[in-house]
Amino acid sequence: MKKITFFISFLILTSVIVSCAIPTVLAVAESEDGLQPSIQEFKTIEPKEGNTGTEPIESPKTEKKLPLLEGLSENGECFSWNNALNVKSYMIRIVGIDRVNGIIFDQAFSSDPDSPYLFLPELNEGEYLLLVRAESRIPDYLDSDWAVMEYRIGVEDPDKVFVDCHKDWSGFYTIFESTEDTEGLEARYCLTCYKTHVIRNAALSSSDDPMVFTLKNDGEEYSVRAHLEYTEKPDEEIVIPAFHKGKPVTEIEPLGFYRMLKLKTVVIPNTISKIGDGAFAHCSSLTDICLEEGNSHYKVDGGCLIEIDTNEVISGTIYCSIPNYITRIGAHAFSALNLSSIMIPNSIIEMGGAAFSGCKQLEKIIFEEGCQIEHISASLFSNCISLNDISLPNSILTIEEDAFGNCLEINSFVVPPYCNYIGEFAFAGWTSSQTVYIPLGSKAEADSKYAFCWDMVNRNCDGQGPNLVFLSKPKE
């Protein structure tokens, strides 16, 4: 009997030791030259964040899924997370990303359910993503989605060049494709904050559906966005349904139909109560927004989609005329539209970031007399490469980061007399053939160290920017 007891104790002790051992390497995914896909043209949109609750969440197939793991942390030697219930094992993945060459390191590990940690392998200097998911031990539950954190070795966290990030994507890398059961993950680089964003792409509804519907609010309603690949298809009309699988569609996600270049008409049902910023950003051919009768949250006036409670323009169209009662223009509201000119009524008191960015055919901007706008927001008119006629109102107090970046057809620009701040790279890309007039002794002159740097990527201020003329009196 003593021998049997000793043998059982030995087995238990052995099991505990094994459970604390360093997790086993499962796979290494690298191409022959050590590089994964190169940077691609941005062709998708930003979906909603993944579920971070403690209860299983619904999935299109089984309606049950383990929750996203929480408490991710690292100390340079160990990557850890909060332990979870109903876990068969933990799957860990380390992905190294180079901003030029793409994914250059990809290694997978596993850990048993009682060991919510991984001793980090020896890694070269660079930027990495640490990912972990829980594999379900319950047959009716799907594995959790991947939880992600950033990890840098010998690389400082990039300086945040701009006050706000406007998600001006320069490219992306797919880490995981979306399936009908699980979220996809992408790494995207932003030109306005120089940081890597990890984007969660919702699980697909079906392979032939142009739209993706994501359950929200405890599974009682849906949000909607375009399919990942569908943004490049030539459909000229999108009709958003009022219901999906018997539940109302209530939200269009931020950047939901981003960059559908052929889209001309969108039809929105009366069930929609929330439309995210930039929902139709870079839909350069958009001519009509149609609202189903009975929508109490939004209306269309002058070719503009307007939020009723706030009098804010959510999205414009090619032939729009901003009504004179509008008080705010939302972020990305007109970005990349094929506009030739626009009048800003004097009722406007605020314009969101990148509201007119990328309008490559826009030549003239007129501020109505009596306009009281105080701030030119970040990236507001950036990459309006045909813009040649603009005079800011005297009410302007600040010109934010990248506000007029790459507006190379403006011959001369007058900084308003009471402007007290010009943000970094506000005139990025400007050349010596352009002139900026600044009131002599203004506070804007002192605060603009990088405002006129022509090279925003390398923070280059070597004199290749615009000519600066300091005025002793207002320019006629």
Phi, psi and omega per residue, in radians:
M1 nan -0.712 3.123
K2 -1.105 -0.658 -3.138
K3 -1.134 -0.704 3.134
I4 -1.122 -0.783 3.133
T5 -1.061 -0.765 3.131
F6 -1.089 -0.720 -3.124
F7 -1.120 -0.732 3.111
I8 -1.111 -0.759 3.121
S9 -1.064 -0.712 3.127
F10 -1.083 -0.734 3.109
L11 -1.081 -0.750 3.131
I12 -1.097 -0.811 -3.141
L13 -1.060 -0.751 3.124
T14 -1.070 -0.718 3.136
S15 -1.085 -0.728 -3.136
V16 -1.125 -0.745 -3.137
I17 -1.095 -0.779 -3.130
V18 -1.101 -0.689 -3.100
S19 -1.141 -0.359 -3.131
C20 -1.728 0.021 -3.104
A21 -1.239 2.862 3.106
I22 -1.113 2.289 -3.117
P23 -1.014 2.678 -3.038
T24 -1.527 2.398 3.050
V25 -1.238 2.258 -3.132
L26 -1.740 -0.753 -3.018
A27 -2.742 2.690 3.006
V28 -2.226 2.115 -3.086
A29 -1.931 1.739 3.075
E30 -2.429 2.576 3.057
S31 -1.362 3.070 -3.066
E32 -1.061 -0.612 -3.135
D33 -1.603 0.117 3.086
G34 1.465 0.077 -3.080
L35 -2.052 2.570 3.023
Q36 -1.769 -2.995 -2.979
P37 -0.907 2.442 3.104
S38 -1.323 2.963 -3.069
I39 -1.093 2.432 -3.110
Q40 -1.994 2.820 3.021
E41 -1.130 2.419 -3.138
F42 -1.096 2.221 -3.085
K43 -2.464 0.391 3.135
T44 -2.498 -3.017 -2.979
I45 -2.226 3.009 -3.096
E46 -1.719 1.981 3.134
P47 -1.487 -3.056 -3.107
K48 -1.346 2.798 3.130
E49 -1.169 2.719 3.137
G50 -1.309 2.878 3.128
N51 -1.176 2.347 3.130
T52 -2.157 0.328 -3.115
G53 -1.402 -3.015 -3.102
T54 -1.818 -0.165 -3.130
E55 -1.719 2.638 3.060
P56 -0.999 2.524 -3.107
I57 -1.917 2.841 -3.063
E58 -1.322 2.608 3.091
S59 -2.290 2.598 -3.086
P60 -0.948 -0.515 -3.070
K61 -1.648 -1.006 -2.980
T62 -1.782 -0.206 -3.111
E63 1.202 0.068 -3.109
K64 -2.387 2.401 -3.115
K65 -2.688 2.505 3.066
L66 -1.131 2.542 -3.105
P67 -1.241 2.781 3.077
L68 -1.074 2.356 3.130
L69 -1.187 2.559 -3.081
E70 -2.145 3.022 3.051
G71 1.284 0.502 -3.127
L72 -1.160 2.343 3.116
S73 -2.739 2.820 3.067
E74 -2.566 2.626 3.136
N75 -2.139 0.313 -3.108
G76 1.626 -0.348 3.126
E77 -2.103 -0.555 -3.034
C78 -2.361 2.387 3.037
F79 -1.811 2.189 -3.060
S80 -2.380 2.929 -3.130
W81 -2.736 2.937 3.134
N82 -1.242 2.415 3.084
N83 -1.179 2.663 -3.082
A84 -2.303 2.875 3.140
L85 -1.590 2.808 3.035
N86 1.042 0.609 -3.094
V87 -1.824 2.262 3.043
K88 -1.453 -0.710 3.085
S89 -2.911 2.898 3.054
Y90 -1.868 2.369 3.047
M91 -1.862 2.249 -3.097
I92 -2.114 2.533 3.112
R93 -2.443 2.375 3.063
I94 -1.999 2.133 -3.100
V95 -2.096 2.138 3.068
G96 -1.699 2.314 -3.048
I97 -2.146 2.259 3.030
D98 -1.934 2.322 -3.011
R99 -1.209 -0.243 3.097
V100 -1.776 -0.780 -2.984
N101 -1.743 -0.044 3.102
G102 1.493 -2.545 -3.123
I103 -1.356 2.023 -3.068
I104 -1.975 -0.077 3.117
F105 -2.610 2.297 -3.118
D106 -2.647 1.900 -3.051
Q107 -2.365 2.394 -3.077
A108 -1.966 2.583 -3.123
F109 -2.431 2.926 2.997
S110 -2.345 2.755 3.120
S111 -2.525 2.530 -3.096
D112 -1.312 2.871 -2.994
P113 -1.110 -0.305 3.135
D114 -1.715 0.121 -3.108
S115 -2.220 1.386 -3.103
P116 -1.407 1.045 -3.138
Y117 -2.839 2.883 3.050
L118 -2.505 2.218 2.993
F119 -1.288 2.116 -3.034
L120 -1.185 2.384 3.081
P121 -1.281 2.964 3.094
E122 -1.231 2.172 -3.074
L123 -2.203 2.616 3.052
N124 -1.300 2.908 3.063
E125 -1.065 2.515 3.107
G126 2.667 -3.012 -3.139
E127 -1.808 2.334 -3.106
Y128 -2.326 2.752 2.953
L129 -2.008 2.280 3.069
L130 -1.803 2.127 -3.071
L131 -2.143 2.525 3.094
V132 -2.580 2.505 3.058
R133 -2.444 2.758 3.134
A134 -1.766 2.240 3.036
E135 -1.554 2.264 -3.022
S136 -1.355 2.447 3.023
R137 -1.727 -0.016 -3.140
I138 -1.757 2.154 -3.052
P139 -0.975 -0.590 -3.058
D140 -1.484 -0.037 -3.092
Y141 -1.963 2.419 3.042
L142 -1.412 2.790 3.019
D143 -1.091 2.734 3.094
S144 -1.224 2.853 2.972
D145 -1.302 2.919 -3.111
W146 -1.315 2.271 2.963
A147 -1.630 2.515 -2.965
V148 -2.348 2.498 2.928
M149 -2.469 2.691 3.116
E150 -1.490 2.623 -3.135
Y151 -2.535 2.212 -3.118
R152 -2.140 2.430 3.076
I153 -2.118 2.043 3.112
G154 1.151 0.250 3.125
V155 -2.207 2.102 3.136
E156 -1.231 2.630 3.034
D157 -1.043 2.177 -3.058
P158 -0.988 2.474 3.042
D159 -1.055 2.432 3.074
K160 -1.437 1.758 -3.028
V161 -1.145 -0.647 -3.058
F162 -1.993 2.691 -3.120
V163 -1.097 -0.782 -3.123
D164 -2.061 2.559 3.035
C165 -1.678 2.184 -3.101
H166 -1.894 0.289 3.005
K167 0.930 0.909 3.073
D168 -1.578 1.529 -2.968
W169 -1.241 2.321 3.043
S170 -1.690 -0.274 3.129
G171 2.925 3.000 -3.130
F172 -2.613 2.771 3.041
Y173 -2.169 2.332 3.085
T174 -1.462 2.176 3.072
I175 -1.622 -0.843 3.038
F176 -2.368 2.406 3.011
E177 -1.366 2.576 3.012
S178 -1.208 2.565 2.995
T179 -2.184 -3.095 3.109
E180 -1.299 -0.164 3.140
D181 -1.906 -0.565 -2.955
T182 -2.261 2.723 3.070
E183 -1.220 2.692 2.959
G184 -1.754 2.819 3.116
L185 -2.238 2.466 3.052
E186 -2.319 2.666 2.955
A187 -1.904 2.163 -3.120
R188 -2.154 2.509 3.122
Y189 -1.792 2.338 -3.103
C190 -1.866 2.310 -3.125
L191 -1.391 -0.240 -3.107
T192 -1.748 -0.137 3.034
C193 -2.358 -0.056 3.085
Y194 0.989 0.619 3.111
K195 -2.154 2.790 3.080
T196 -1.552 2.251 3.083
H197 -1.878 2.335 3.042
V198 -1.676 2.084 -3.036
I199 -1.913 2.321 3.087
R200 -1.697 2.171 3.078
N201 -1.770 2.153 -3.035
A202 -1.087 2.716 3.093
A203 -1.031 2.562 -3.091
L204 -1.312 2.605 3.072
S205 -1.495 -0.740 3.032
S206 -2.885 2.760 -3.009
S207 -1.217 -0.387 -3.077
D208 -1.887 0.153 -3.129
D209 -1.540 2.224 -3.137
P210 -1.229 -0.215 -3.104
M211 -2.174 2.642 3.088
V212 -1.933 2.295 -3.126
F213 -1.996 2.271 -3.089
T214 -2.092 2.197 3.124
L215 -1.138 2.484 3.119
K216 -2.545 2.989 3.127
N217 0.886 1.025 3.091
D218 1.037 0.554 3.043
G219 1.358 0.312 -3.097
E220 -1.636 -0.271 -3.083
E221 -2.699 3.007 -3.071
Y222 -2.138 2.615 2.844
S223 -1.842 2.846 -3.041
V224 -2.392 2.602 3.016
R225 -2.695 3.028 3.120
A226 -1.337 2.657 3.004
H227 -1.036 2.656 -3.102
L228 -0.994 -0.835 -3.106
E229 -1.508 -0.268 -2.975
Y230 -1.249 -0.344 -3.089
T231 -1.100 -0.334 -3.136
E232 -1.661 -0.065 -3.117
K233 -1.381 2.706 -2.961
P234 -1.490 0.311 -3.136
D235 -1.060 2.326 -3.111
E236 -1.682 -0.152 -3.136
E237 -2.429 2.380 3.034
I238 -2.143 2.216 3.068
V239 -1.947 1.933 3.139
I240 -1.417 2.172 -3.107
P241 -1.287 2.669 3.095
A242 -1.317 -0.495 -3.104
F243 -2.370 2.601 3.059
H244 -2.380 2.136 -3.105
K245 0.919 0.679 3.049
G246 1.423 0.019 -3.133
K247 -2.086 2.568 -3.033
P248 -1.199 2.539 3.009
V249 -1.669 1.975 -2.958
T250 -1.992 -0.197 -3.046
E251 -2.444 2.415 2.910
I252 -1.778 2.125 -2.985
E253 -1.224 2.700 3.058
P254 -0.945 2.331 -3.091
L255 0.999 0.486 -3.016
G256 -1.046 -0.676 -3.139
F257 -2.112 0.653 -3.103
Y258 -0.988 2.319 2.937
R259 1.084 0.618 2.965
M260 -1.493 1.566 -2.902
L261 -1.164 -0.448 -3.118
K262 -1.637 -0.146 -3.047
L263 -1.152 2.195 3.108
K264 -1.952 -0.601 -3.063
T265 -2.306 2.356 3.024
V266 -2.239 2.364 -3.134
V267 -1.961 2.155 -3.043
I268 -1.981 2.244 -3.107
P269 -1.333 2.931 -3.125
N270 -1.374 -0.053 3.084
T271 -1.423 -0.273 -3.096
I272 -1.257 2.135 3.130
S273 -2.051 -0.112 3.136
K274 -2.547 2.261 3.084
I275 -2.195 2.101 -3.070
G276 -1.270 2.803 3.100
D277 -0.986 2.387 3.056
G278 1.172 0.457 -3.093
A279 -0.982 -0.578 3.138
F280 -2.142 0.486 3.135
A281 -1.064 2.479 3.097
H282 1.109 0.319 2.944
C283 -1.493 1.386 -2.881
S284 -1.155 -0.341 -3.103
S285 -1.790 0.144 -3.032
L286 -1.121 2.126 -3.114
T287 -2.008 -0.483 -3.061
D288 -2.404 2.316 2.960
I289 -2.070 2.071 -3.075
C290 -1.946 2.231 3.117
L291 -1.871 2.309 3.066
E292 -1.136 2.447 -3.112
E293 -1.027 2.418 3.094
G294 1.757 0.042 3.076
N295 -1.343 2.064 -3.059
S296 -1.591 -0.037 -3.065
H297 -1.827 -0.508 -3.060
Y298 -2.348 2.775 3.045
K299 -2.582 2.917 3.068
V300 -2.061 2.223 3.125
D301 -2.538 2.287 3.135
G302 1.075 0.477 -3.115
G303 1.354 0.214 -3.142
C304 -1.993 2.414 3.000
L305 -1.484 2.118 -2.952
I306 -2.167 2.349 2.998
E307 -1.407 2.149 -2.977
I308 -1.135 -0.800 -3.043
D309 -1.143 -0.526 -3.028
T310 -1.945 -0.124 -3.045
N311 0.945 0.740 3.130
E312 -1.864 2.341 3.029
V313 -1.346 2.093 3.130
I314 -1.536 -0.669 3.132
S315 -2.702 2.522 3.063
G316 -1.866 3.091 3.052
T317 -2.286 3.011 -3.065
I318 -1.026 -0.686 -3.042
Y319 -1.793 0.517 -3.049
C320 -1.378 2.728 2.979
S321 -2.377 2.007 -3.024
I322 -1.179 2.126 3.138
P323 -1.073 2.676 -3.020
N324 -1.449 0.193 3.041
Y325 -1.909 -0.049 -3.119
I326 -1.200 2.352 -3.126
T327 -1.857 -0.356 -3.098
R328 -2.542 2.491 2.995
I329 -1.887 2.150 -3.040
G330 -1.280 2.845 3.118
A331 -1.032 2.344 3.101
H332 1.124 0.242 -3.013
A333 -1.026 -0.649 -3.110
F334 -2.080 0.186 -2.981
S335 -1.034 2.262 3.070
A336 1.180 0.179 3.064
L337 -1.198 2.614 3.137
N338 -1.446 1.089 3.093
L339 -1.543 2.641 3.028
S340 -1.861 -0.525 3.089
S341 -2.713 2.831 3.137
I342 -2.653 2.462 3.052
M343 -1.839 2.227 3.074
I344 -1.705 1.904 -3.095
P345 -1.177 2.757 -3.081
N346 -1.325 -0.011 3.043
S347 -1.389 -0.298 -3.110
I348 -1.252 2.260 3.074
I349 -2.018 -0.188 -3.121
E350 -2.689 2.462 3.037
M351 -2.211 2.199 -3.068
G352 -1.252 2.855 -3.095
G353 -1.002 2.403 3.065
A354 1.040 0.438 -3.058
A355 -1.030 -0.610 -3.140
F356 -2.089 0.257 -3.070
S357 -1.109 2.496 3.064
G358 1.311 0.205 3.064
C359 -1.386 1.511 -2.941
K360 -1.257 -0.299 3.108
Q361 -1.753 -0.045 -3.108
L362 -1.249 2.087 -3.089
E363 -1.877 -0.511 -3.003
K364 -2.425 2.324 3.049
I365 -2.157 2.192 -3.114
I366 -2.030 2.169 3.012
F367 -1.652 2.129 -3.121
E368 -1.071 2.523 3.136
E369 -0.987 2.393 -3.114
G370 1.552 0.121 -3.137
C371 -1.101 2.356 -3.070
Q372 -1.978 0.363 3.085
I373 -1.086 2.369 -3.107
E374 -1.882 -0.321 -3.030
H375 -2.313 2.288 2.942
I376 -1.658 1.857 -2.958
S377 -1.266 2.923 -3.075
A378 -1.033 2.337 3.083
S379 1.050 0.354 -3.027
L380 -0.981 -0.827 -3.125
F381 -2.075 0.359 -3.088
S382 -1.105 2.515 3.110
N383 1.067 0.458 2.920
C384 -1.514 1.414 -2.888
I385 -1.273 -0.224 3.110
S386 -1.806 -0.065 -3.087
L387 -1.104 2.153 -3.131
N388 -2.320 -0.045 -3.072
D389 -2.423 1.839 3.095
I390 -2.708 2.339 3.055
S391 -2.292 2.047 -3.109
L392 -1.332 2.569 3.079
P393 -1.210 2.735 -3.126
N394 -1.173 -0.203 -3.114
S395 -1.314 -0.204 -3.057
I396 -1.158 2.244 3.115
L397 -1.882 -0.516 -3.124
T398 -2.416 2.543 2.981
I399 -2.100 1.968 -2.969
E400 -1.465 3.141 -3.043
E401 -1.001 2.351 3.036
D402 1.035 0.373 -3.046
A403 -1.026 -0.688 -3.116
F404 -2.147 0.493 -3.129
G405 -1.014 2.290 3.082
N406 1.105 0.434 2.983
C407 -1.536 1.410 -2.898
L408 -1.557 -0.049 3.139
E409 -1.693 -0.017 3.098
I410 -1.429 2.025 -3.114
N411 -1.314 -0.745 3.142
S412 -2.473 2.552 -3.075
F413 -2.426 2.315 -3.129
V414 -1.898 2.077 3.053
V415 -1.238 2.228 -3.125
P416 -0.985 2.626 -2.987
P417 -1.118 -0.459 -3.087
Y418 -1.816 0.145 3.114
C419 -1.153 2.178 -3.094
N420 -1.994 0.097 3.130
Y421 -2.701 2.287 2.992
I422 -2.152 2.085 -3.040
G423 -1.297 2.903 3.140
E424 -1.029 2.360 3.061
F425 1.035 0.468 3.104
A426 -1.018 -0.532 3.140
F427 -2.102 0.670 -3.116
A428 -1.013 2.427 3.100
G429 1.533 -0.187 -3.112
W430 -1.192 2.629 -3.044
T431 -2.053 3.083 -3.098
S432 -1.204 -0.186 3.080
S433 -1.423 -0.075 3.135
Q434 -1.948 2.645 -3.094
T435 -2.224 2.355 3.053
V436 -2.026 2.166 3.127
Y437 -1.704 2.231 -3.092
I438 -2.178 2.307 3.084
P439 -1.023 2.256 -3.099
L440 -1.066 2.301 3.092
G441 1.376 0.095 -3.131
S442 -1.237 2.702 3.108
K443 -1.126 -0.483 3.114
A444 -1.051 -0.592 3.139
E445 -1.101 -0.691 -3.069
A446 -1.339 -0.499 -3.009
D447 -1.672 0.179 -2.967
S448 -1.991 0.819 -3.082
K449 -0.946 -0.765 -3.113
Y450 -1.894 0.150 -3.043
A451 -1.054 -0.597 -3.028
F452 -1.935 0.309 3.064
C453 -1.194 2.273 -3.082
W454 -1.373 -0.432 -3.068
D455 -1.958 1.715 -3.057
M456 -1.335 -0.438 -3.116
V457 -1.227 -0.805 -3.110
N458 -1.725 0.120 -3.119
R459 0.912 0.853 -3.058
N460 -1.586 2.101 3.139
C461 -2.203 0.902 -3.013
D462 -1.630 0.432 3.043
G463 1.596 0.135 -3.138
Q464 -1.622 0.120 3.136
G465 -1.412 -2.843 -3.101
P466 -1.278 2.845 3.004
N467 -1.263 2.356 3.106
L468 -1.900 2.223 3.106
V469 -2.136 2.152 -3.130
F470 -1.679 2.157 -3.022
L471 -1.666 2.420 3.017
S472 -1.514 -0.310 3.086
K473 -2.559 2.784 -3.086
P474 -0.974 2.452 3.103
K475 -1.301 2.339 3.134
E476 -1.184 nan nan
